[in-house]
Amino acid sequence: MEIEIVEFYETFRDQEKRQLKGTLHVYLIDLNADLRGVRICKEKKKWFVNLPSGWATDEETKERIQYPYFSFMDREKTVALRNLIREKGIPFVKEKVGEPFFKPD
């Protein structure tokens, strides 16, 4: 699977707490498709990457459930995609945001 990180859209930054949040625009080369809204978040030294998803209320249990907007039928491919986005997305964000934010890491 090949991907290209197209852009990072920053939504939140707290220099003092070393937090950064935003979304990635990812081009899925093999599928000739854009994937937008991939959430990426840095809190202190940890990074989190989540594929786009939504929330709904389960009619029976009344609990909030999260469901993906995009996934492969083969769960291993979805996990591989998320790992690839993490592998390419973190360096992209670091370059886009700039070294001063990441220096103490």
N, C-alpha and C positions, 0 to 999 in steps of 0.2 A: 504494500500500500504506500502510495506517495502522497504527500501533502505539502502545501505551501502556506505559511502564515502570511496573510495579506496585510492585516492591520491590528493594532491594539487600541482599544477605546477605553481610556481611563475614566473611572467613575468616582473614585475616592482615593485620597492619599493623606496619610498622617505621618509626617517625617519623625515626629517625636516618638510615636508608638511603633514606628517602622511597619506600617500597614499600607498596603496597596491593593486596590480592587479594580477590576475592569472586565471587558469582554474581548474576545479574539474573533476575527473574521478568518476562517480557514478555508482554503481551496482544496477540495478532494480531487486530485489530479486524475486518478484512475476512473472516477465516476463523472468527471467534468461537472462538478457540483460545488456550490458554495454552502458552507456551514457557518452560520452567524450565531452570536449569543453564547459562545463557549465562555463560561465564567472562569476567570483566573484570579487568584487571591494570594497575597503574600502577607503572612502575619509573623513578625519577627523572622525566624529562620525557616519557617515552614511554608511550602507552596501547596495550593489546592487547585485542581483543575476539574471542572464539571461540565459535561455536555449539556446542551440546552434541555430544560425540562419545565414542566408546569405542575401545578398543584390542584387537587380536587378533594372533595369530601366523599368518603365511602358512604353510600346510602345506608348500609346495614349497621356499620359500627360507628358512624359519624366521626371517624378519625380522618385527619388530613393525610392524603397519600401523594407521593411524588411520582410522576410518570415522565418518561423521556419523550421528547419531540422527535428524536432521531436515534435509531439503533439498528444494528445489523441483526438478522435472524440468528446468526451464530454469535453467541455472547462473547466468545474469545476474540472475534474481530472487533467488537465494540471496545473491549478492554485494550486491545492492541492500538486502536485509534486513539483512545484517551492517553495511553502511554506515549504514543508518537507526538501527540499535541503537546504533552508535558515536555518531552525531550527537545522539541523545536521551539515551543512557545516561550519557555522561561528565558532562554538566551535572547529571543526576539524582544521580549518585554524589557529585559535588562538593558539592551542596547537602545531601545526607544526612550526609556525613562531617563537613562543616563547614570553614570557611575556614582555621582555624589550620594544618591539615595541608597545604593547598595554597598558602599565602601566598608562600613563596619562589619559586614558579614564575614 
